[in-house]
């Protein structure tokens, strides 16, 4: 639904995405933060891509 998701993206000095914070409504817990970090960028044919992506939801690991 429109207006239900708040997102903040952080970009470093090399214009590479470092972190995305997203708040989404949860009917039981209220607004829940999902934090995704992108690290260890490597060059793949001229394209920088993170080789490590980690995600936490509500402070708990969700994706590594």
C-alpha distance (Angstrom), angle and dihedral (degrees) to the residues before:
residue distance angle dihedral
X1 . . .
X2 3.82 . .
X3 3.79 114.5 .
X4 3.81 94.5 19.0
X5 3.81 98.3 104.8
X6 3.81 128.0 61.2
X7 3.82 115.9 -166.4
X8 3.81 133.0 -174.6
X9 3.83 121.1 -173.4
X10 3.81 124.3 -164.4
X11 3.81 119.8 -153.8
X12 3.83 124.5 -170.0
X13 3.82 129.3 -135.2
X14 3.84 90.1 -85.9
X15 3.83 91.1 56.1
X16 3.81 91.1 -109.8
X17 3.78 119.8 140.4
X18 3.82 111.0 -110.8
X19 3.79 104.8 170.4
X20 3.80 142.4 2.0
X21 3.79 120.6 -161.2
X22 3.79 116.5 -166.5
X23 3.79 126.9 -178.7
X24 3.78 117.1 -159.7
X25 3.80 130.6 175.5
X26 3.79 117.9 -100.1
X27 3.82 117.1 -168.7
X28 3.82 92.7 -144.1
X29 3.82 105.4 32.2
X30 3.81 101.6 28.5
X31 3.80 120.1 -131.1
X32 3.81 109.0 5.2
X33 3.81 124.0 -156.3
X34 3.79 118.5 -138.7
X35 3.81 111.0 -169.3
X36 3.80 120.5 -167.5
X37 3.83 121.1 -174.3
X38 3.80 126.8 -165.4
X39 3.82 119.5 -157.3
X40 3.80 144.3 154.2
X41 3.80 96.3 47.6
X42 3.79 115.7 -161.6
X43 3.80 132.7 -174.8
X44 3.81 114.9 -106.4
X45 3.80 108.5 -176.8
X46 3.79 92.9 -37.6
X47 3.81 95.2 -40.9
X48 3.81 120.2 108.3
X49 3.82 110.5 -137.9
X50 3.82 130.2 173.8
X51 3.80 113.2 -113.8
X52 3.81 92.3 -165.6
X53 3.80 122.7 51.9
X54 3.80 119.2 175.5
X55 3.80 127.1 -176.5
X56 3.80 132.2 -168.4
X57 3.77 126.5 -173.9
X58 3.78 119.0 -163.5
X59 3.83 87.5 -9.2
X60 3.81 94.1 -57.5
X61 3.84 125.5 111.0
X62 3.79 112.9 -99.5
X63 3.83 105.4 160.7
X64 3.81 131.4 17.7
